[in-house]
């Protein structure tokens, strides 16, 4: 990801990160959740550490949505993966890149939580895939999530802790 410093701005010396109480937008919170889920998959670091690092790098504490959705995805990952696999028979989950898997898991969790309208969850997932991956990945994400929505409407809302 590109640096926030412009080429002409001086670099600050490394030191403790300043974390403000600024609240990220829902789009930023969703992006943060995807990045934490991705980092968890490729590093196996503890969630608490990843969330703290994300907050430090962004300059704000992780949003409640970020924390709740990451916890919900991790808790329900086997169930989410089974549903994603059922909706992508031509692309086993192991062939889907970790970033796209993270986007898909978060979007499916959002679809099942009932907190986000289905159109928004799918549109945001496609937007993230286009922004951080490729148009082909965005089409794959759209197709898998559309199949999941068609095959199983959101009938199992989660409570605020991310559990059934």
C-alpha positions, 0 to 999 in steps of 0.5 A: 500500500502506498505511503501516506507521506508525499515524496516531498514531506519529511519522514518522521523518526520511528517512535510509538504510534499515536492512536486517536479516538477518531472513528473510521467510516464503515468502509474503513472498518470493513477494509480494516477487518479484511486486512486483519483477516488476511494477515491472520491467514498468512501469519497466524499471529493472534487477533489481539496483536493484529488488531492493535497493529492495525490501529497503530498503523492507521492512527485510530483504535479498531472500530467496534464493527472491525473487532466484532466482524473479525471475531465473528468470521474467525468463530464461524470460519469452518461454516463460512468456508463450507458455504463458500466452497459449495458456491464455488465448485470450479474454484476450491477455496485452496485455489482462491488467494488469501486476500479474496478468501478474507473478503469472501468470508467477511462478506458472507459473515455480513450476509448471515449477520443480518446487520448489513443489507445484502446488496451493500455487503456484496457491493462492498466485497466487490469494491474491495476486490477491485481495489486491492486485487483484480477485476477478475477477482471482483467477478469471482467474489460477486459470483460466489456471493450471489450464489450464496445469497440465492441459495440461502437467504439470511435466516440466521441472524447473529447476536452482537457478539458474532455468535448464533 
